[in-house]
Amino acid sequence: MAEQDTALPLPRFETPPRILLVAAPFYRAIADDLIRGARAVLDGFGAAHDLVEVPGALEIPVAIRLAERRYDGFVALGCVLRGETTHYETVCADSARGLMLLGVERGLCIGNGILTCETRAQAEVRADPGGMDKGGGAAAAALHLVALARRFSTPQEFGFGEGAIQMAGGFGAHD
């Protein structure tokens, strides 16, 4: 019995988020499909979005870091295909690590749509908006993270609302 993929329904926002698509068009046709898929999800949702392009997957985390204060969320789009050298492993690991660090350490809302494939044919199927639509999936992931960030940033969620428990002197346990 084949396992079914499950997609969460897209979150709802009072104010639509601003999303930056950061694409590495090294493989132009694949990047264009990823962009089309991401834009379709964001347009269908009513999110405002912009697109910037960078030379390769390693530059995507840097571009996101440079733009972090201007957008609610980010969608990283690109493709890395295995070649004859170890460069593939470096680019895959370091681009993913860069995105993860931005998310974990800086609290950025990033959907990772950087494909890491063995062959171009695998990448084409994954990028195709009518196929696996990994660009659309990355855009949806960014929207979910933005919704969580907004939910967890409301004062009531952190004890600043009416009836909140106050620490002596207003200091946290680790201060």
Backbone torsions as a table, in degrees:
resi	resn	phi	psi	omega
1	MET	NA	125.1	-178.5
2	ALA	-76.8	141.6	177.9
3	GLU	-76.7	139.7	178.9
4	GLN	-94.0	138.1	171.8
5	ASP	-74.9	143.3	177.9
6	THR	-119.7	127.0	177.2
7	ALA	-109.5	132.2	175.7
8	LEU	-71.6	146.2	174.0
9	PRO	-65.1	146.7	-179.4
10	LEU	-64.5	142.7	-179.6
11	PRO	-70.7	167.5	176.5
12	ARG	-110.4	144.1	180.0
13	PHE	-129.1	144.2	170.8
14	GLU	-72.2	-42.5	177.4
15	THR	-116.0	118.8	-179.1
16	PRO	-58.8	140.8	-179.2
17	PRO	-76.8	158.8	173.1
18	ARG	-100.6	123.9	-175.1
19	ILE	-120.7	137.2	173.9
20	LEU	-107.2	123.6	172.4
21	LEU	-88.9	126.6	177.0
22	VAL	-118.0	112.4	-174.0
23	ALA	-118.5	141.6	173.0
24	ALA	-107.9	104.9	-173.4
25	PRO	-88.0	33.4	-179.6
26	PHE	-54.5	-43.3	171.9
27	TYR	-106.0	89.1	-168.5
28	ARG	-54.2	-49.8	-176.4
29	ALA	-62.3	-38.4	179.2
30	ILE	-69.7	-44.7	178.1
31	ALA	-61.0	-41.1	179.8
32	ASP	-62.0	-39.8	176.4
33	ASP	-65.5	-42.1	177.8
34	LEU	-60.9	-43.5	179.4
35	ILE	-63.3	-45.0	179.1
36	ARG	-58.8	-44.3	179.8
37	GLY	-64.0	-43.5	179.6
38	ALA	-65.2	-45.2	179.9
39	ARG	-61.9	-39.0	-179.6
40	ALA	-61.2	-43.1	178.7
41	VAL	-65.6	-47.7	-177.9
42	LEU	-65.9	-41.3	178.5
43	ASP	-65.5	-41.9	178.8
44	GLY	-64.3	-25.6	-179.7
45	PHE	-89.3	-20.1	-177.6
46	GLY	86.7	17.6	179.5
47	ALA	-81.0	139.5	173.2
48	ALA	-75.9	140.6	-179.3
49	HIS	-151.8	150.9	175.8
50	ASP	-125.6	164.4	178.8
51	LEU	-128.9	133.0	167.8
52	VAL	-126.8	151.0	177.8
53	GLU	-117.8	144.4	178.2
54	VAL	-128.0	161.2	-174.7
55	PRO	-59.7	-39.6	-176.3
56	GLY	-155.0	177.8	-176.3
57	ALA	-61.3	-32.6	-179.3
58	LEU	-67.2	-23.7	-179.4
59	GLU	-86.3	-12.3	-177.7
60	ILE	-61.1	-49.5	178.8
61	PRO	-60.2	-36.5	179.2
62	VAL	-64.5	-44.2	179.5
63	ALA	-62.3	-40.6	178.5
64	ILE	-64.0	-44.0	179.4
65	ARG	-60.6	-40.2	179.7
66	LEU	-65.4	-29.7	-176.0
67	ALA	-102.9	7.2	-168.7
68	GLU	-56.4	-33.2	-176.0
69	ARG	-84.1	-7.4	-175.1
70	ARG	-99.6	-10.2	-174.4
71	TYR	-134.8	154.7	176.2
72	ASP	-79.8	-31.5	-177.4
73	GLY	-155.4	171.2	-173.9
74	PHE	-139.3	149.6	174.3
75	VAL	-126.0	116.9	179.0
76	ALA	-91.4	123.6	-175.8
77	LEU	-131.0	130.5	178.0
78	GLY	177.8	-176.2	-178.0
79	CYS	-147.2	133.6	174.8
80	VAL	-122.2	121.6	178.2
81	LEU	-107.8	139.6	179.2
82	ARG	-63.1	132.6	177.2
83	GLY	-115.6	-151.3	-175.7
84	GLU	-94.7	-3.4	-177.4
85	THR	-122.6	178.9	179.6
86	THR	-80.5	1.3	179.1
87	HIS	-56.2	-35.8	179.1
88	TYR	-54.8	-50.2	-178.8
89	GLU	-61.8	-40.8	179.8
90	THR	-63.6	-49.2	-177.7
91	VAL	-65.5	-43.8	179.4
92	CYS	-61.2	-51.4	-176.0
93	ALA	-66.6	-46.1	-174.7
94	ASP	-72.7	-34.8	176.8
95	SER	-69.1	-41.9	177.9
96	ALA	-65.5	-42.0	179.0
97	ARG	-64.1	-41.6	178.1
98	GLY	-60.6	-44.0	178.0
99	LEU	-65.5	-42.4	-179.3
100	MET	-63.7	-42.4	178.6
101	LEU	-63.1	-39.4	177.4
102	LEU	-63.0	-37.7	178.9
103	GLY	-72.4	-48.9	-175.2
104	VAL	-74.8	-46.7	-174.0
105	GLU	-85.6	-29.6	-176.5
106	ARG	-110.9	-5.9	178.3
107	GLY	72.6	23.8	179.8
108	LEU	-79.4	146.8	-177.8
109	CYS	-97.2	100.7	-172.1
110	ILE	-125.5	126.5	169.8
111	GLY	-94.5	123.7	-175.9
112	ASN	-93.0	107.2	176.5
113	GLY	-114.2	32.9	175.3
114	ILE	-87.7	111.6	-180.0
115	LEU	-76.6	138.9	175.1
116	THR	-126.0	99.8	-170.1
117	CYS	-124.6	157.5	176.2
118	GLU	-77.2	-36.9	-175.1
119	THR	-134.3	160.0	176.0
120	ARG	-62.7	-38.8	179.8
121	ALA	-59.9	-41.2	176.6
122	GLN	-61.5	-43.4	-179.0
123	ALA	-65.0	-41.0	-179.2
124	GLU	-61.3	-42.5	178.7
125	VAL	-64.7	-41.8	-178.3
126	ARG	-71.3	-32.6	-178.4
127	ALA	-81.2	-27.7	-174.1
128	ASP	-58.1	119.6	178.6
129	PRO	-59.3	-25.5	176.8
130	GLY	-90.3	-2.3	179.4
131	GLY	-109.0	-119.2	-178.6
132	MET	-75.4	-21.3	174.4
133	ASP	49.6	56.1	179.5
134	LYS	-68.3	-24.4	173.8
135	GLY	-66.6	-45.1	176.4
136	GLY	-63.8	-38.9	178.1
137	GLY	-64.2	-38.6	178.2
138	ALA	-67.4	-38.4	177.1
139	ALA	-64.5	-42.5	178.0
140	ALA	-62.8	-40.3	178.5
141	ALA	-61.8	-42.6	178.3
142	ALA	-61.5	-41.9	179.1
143	LEU	-63.0	-40.9	177.5
144	HIS	-62.4	-41.5	179.3
145	LEU	-68.4	-37.6	176.0
146	VAL	-62.0	-42.5	178.6
147	ALA	-61.0	-42.3	177.9
148	LEU	-65.0	-42.8	179.8
149	ALA	-60.9	-42.7	179.0
150	ARG	-67.2	-41.1	179.8
151	ARG	-62.2	-45.7	-176.4
152	PHE	-79.7	-9.8	-179.7
153	SER	-95.6	-2.7	178.1
154	THR	-71.7	138.8	-177.3
155	PRO	-54.9	-37.2	-178.5
156	GLN	-62.6	-32.3	-179.9
157	GLU	-67.8	-24.1	-175.8
158	PHE	-111.9	14.6	173.2
159	GLY	86.4	22.4	178.4
160	PHE	-100.3	-3.8	-178.3
161	GLY	-83.2	-176.9	-179.7
162	GLU	-59.5	134.4	178.9
163	GLY	81.2	11.2	-179.5
164	ALA	-71.4	147.8	175.9
165	ILE	-79.6	128.2	-178.9
166	GLN	-103.7	138.0	175.4
167	MET	-82.4	149.0	178.4
168	ALA	-58.0	130.1	178.5
169	GLY	71.9	1.4	178.9
170	GLY	75.7	10.3	-178.6
171	PHE	-96.3	148.7	175.4
172	GLY	-77.2	171.0	-177.0
173	ALA	-63.5	-24.6	-175.2
174	HIS	-100.1	2.1	-177.8
175	ASP	-81.8	NA	NA
